[in-house]
Amino acid sequence: MIKISNLHKSYRMGANSLHVLKGIDFNVEEGELVSIMGSSGSGKSTLLNILGMLDEADEGSYFLDGVPIKNLSEKQGAKYRNKFLGFIFQSFNLIGYKSALDNVALPLYYQGIGRSERIDRAMSYLEKVGLAQWASHLPNELSGGQKQRVAIARALASDPKVLLADEPTGALDTTTSYEVMDLIQEINDEGRTILVVTHEHDIAQMTKRIVNLKDGLIIEDTVVSQVRALSNV
Amino acid sequence: MFSRDRWSEIIEALTSNWFRTILTAFGVMWGIFILVILLAAGKGLENGVKQGFGGMATNSMFMWTQVASKPYKGMPKGRRYSFEIEDVAAIKRQVPELMIVSPRNQLGGFRGTNNVVRGLNTGAYNVYGDYPEIIQQEPMDITSGRFINYSDIDEKRKVAVIGGGVRSELYDKGEEVLGTYIKINGVNFMVIGTYKKKGNNGDAEEMQKQIFVPFTSFSQAFNRGNKVGWMALTARDGSSITNLKEDIIDVVKSRHSIHPDDDRAVGNFDLFQEYSKVNGLFIALKAVAYFVGVLVLLSGIIGISNIMLIVVKERTNEIGVRRALGATPWSIRGQILMESVFLTIVSGMAGIILATGVIYLVNFQLSQMDTSEMMFLNPSVNLGVVLIALSILIISGILAGLIPAQHAIKVKPVDALRTE
C-alpha cells in the first residue's frame, strides 16, 4: 500500500539546514495497523506529513497504492489527499462553527457529492462511531473523546486507502484513549490500513507493528502481538 | 461556484461572529450611504436652483437696441435706431437654427405709473405685445380661459391675458373675469384668460402682474407702427444660442447700417450662458460628491479587507484542515473572495436602502411644504447612480478580498495544523 525508499528531508533554518529524515525505507501492506514511535525530534511528524502529502520529500520515492507521489500541483495534491488519505489529529481540528454532521460531511463536499447523499453518508459514519444522536451538536458541546470520534468519522467519510493518525490520543485521558484505540482497532479489523504516530508505549502495543524512529532513521521495526484496547477499558 | 453549499458555507462563516460582521459591514454601509445622500442632496439643490429658471426655455437670448457707437456709411455715432417687424422674418430666414423668434413690445416697467383702469380700480402693470409662441419661451400656466392665438394676431383683436396679481388687484374675490374689459392707456381690452407663472426669483410676485395682448393689436393701439422693442430668441435643440448669437447680431447690423465692429449697438442677454454656468457648478458639485463618497466608501472597503485578513489569520487552522481534507487552493480563494463580495454587497445594499429611506422622508417632508420659494427640491438619485454604486461595490468587494484570499492560499496545511 505504501512504499517508501531512501526518503530524505531537511529544513532550512536560516543559514543552517536541519537534516530531519536521513534515508527512510519503509513499506506498509494493505490492512496493517502500524505505529510510528520515537522521541520528539526523531522525525516522526515529518514522516507523517510527507506520507500525508502535506509536505514533500527532498529525495527518495514514495508510492501510495502504486501511484507515485512526486511534484504534485496544489490541485492534484488536494485531490489525492481527499481520495487516498484520512487524517486524525491530536487536537481534533474540527471546524468550530459546523455541527458534527457537517464536519463529517466536509471531505464529501470537496469530492463534489450532492448534499442529500453527503448527509446520508456522513450520518452512517457518525452512527459507526456511535455519535448519531450528537449529529447536530457543535464541537464545543462534545467531550474530547467524542470530538476525536467525530474526527475519525470525518477521516473515514471519503473512504480513504490509508488513515493517518497523529497522536490521536495525545489530548485524551487513559480511559478515553483506550476507547478511541478500540474504535481504531475495529476500523482496522475491517481491513483498512492505519498509521498511528504516538510516543505512548501502551498505545503502540495496541497496533500490530511498531516502527521506532530515532534521529531520522528507522532503528527498529517489529511485529507485535496486538493488545486489544477493549480489555483495558 | 454559486452552489447552495457555497452559500451556506459563506453564511455560516459570516454568522459565526455576528458582532464583527456587522461592525465591518457598517463601514461599507456608511460609505455608500454618504455617497447616495451626497448625490441626492446635490440633485435636490440642482432641482431647486433650476426651478428658479421657471421652466424658461434656457437655450434662449434676449436682444434689444442700444446706441450705435461707431460712425458708419456716413452716419454719425450716437445714432438711435429700432428693430422692425421685417427684421424678425430676416433673422428667421438667415439663421435657420432658430426655433422661435418673438418680437415684443412693452408698456410700463419698473415703478411705472398707473396705466390700467377697471371701474374704480387702477394699477401699474407691465403690458406686453406678444406672439403666441412666447408661452413656449416663458412658460406659464393658463388658469382660466386661453392664451393669445394667431386669429387674435391676424384680426388685431383687442384681447388680454392677465396674471393672478392683476386679477386680485382689479377684481373682487370670486368675480367673473373672462369677458370683462380693462382699459390699458385708455384703450379697452377684453380679458380672455388668466395665467400663473412659475419661478422663485425675487420678482416672483412681480411676474404675476403682467398683461399679455396680441402683438399686432398692441402696435396699432399704442402707435408703434412696425417698430419692435426687443426680441426673445430660442435656438432649436442641438444648436446652442451662444454659437448663433454672432450670426443673429450680424443680420441686425447689416439691416440697420451699423459698423460690423460695433459691439455696443445691439444689447443682448444670453440665458444659455448663464444656465451653463449654473450647470457647470452642479457638475462640479457632483464630482465633489463622488469624490467624497467614494473616499468614504474606500475606507469602508479597507475595513473589510482588514477584517478579512484577520479572519484568514484566525482561520489558519481551519484552512489547513480544509486543505488536508482535499480543498483545492481555488476553493479556498473562492470562499474568501465570495465572503468579501457578499459582505460588501449586502452592506452596500443596506446603505442604499437606508439612504433611499432618508431621501424618501425628506421628500415627504418637502411635499408638506410650499417648495416654490425654496432652493431645494425633490432630492433623488436615479437608477443609473445606484447601478454605478453597486458595480463599485462588487469591484471593491473583489479587491477587498483579493489580498486576504492570496494570504489564505499561501497557508501551508502543515504549518496551519501546527498552530495550536
Chai-1 contact restraints between the chains, C-beta under 6 A:
chainA,res_idxA,chainB,res_idxB,connection_type,confidence,min_distance_angstrom,max_distance_angstrom,comment,restraint_id
A,N49,B,V414,contact,1.0,0.0,6.0,A-B,restraint_1
A,L54,B,P413,contact,1.0,0.0,6.0,A-B,restraint_2
A,L54,B,V414,contact,1.0,0.0,6.0,A-B,restraint_3
A,D55,B,V414,contact,1.0,0.0,6.0,A-B,restraint_4
A,E74,B,P329,contact,1.0,0.0,6.0,A-B,restraint_5
A,K75,B,T328,contact,1.0,0.0,6.0,A-B,restraint_6
A,A78,B,G326,contact,1.0,0.0,6.0,A-B,restraint_7
A,A78,B,T328,contact,1.0,0.0,6.0,A-B,restraint_8
A,R81,B,G326,contact,1.0,0.0,6.0,A-B,restraint_9
A,N82,B,G326,contact,1.0,0.0,6.0,A-B,restraint_10
A,F87,B,A324,contact,1.0,0.0,6.0,A-B,restraint_11
A,S91,B,E420,contact,1.0,0.0,6.0,A-B,restraint_12
A,N93,B,V321,contact,1.0,0.0,6.0,A-B,restraint_13
A,I95,B,E318,contact,1.0,0.0,6.0,A-B,restraint_14
A,Y97,B,E12,contact,1.0,0.0,6.0,A-B,restraint_15
A,Y97,B,S16,contact,1.0,0.0,6.0,A-B,restraint_16
A,L106,B,L325,contact,1.0,0.0,6.0,A-B,restraint_17
A,P107,B,L325,contact,1.0,0.0,6.0,A-B,restraint_18
A,P107,B,G326,contact,1.0,0.0,6.0,A-B,restraint_19
A,Y110,B,G326,contact,1.0,0.0,6.0,A-B,restraint_20
A,Y110,B,A327,contact,1.0,0.0,6.0,A-B,restraint_21
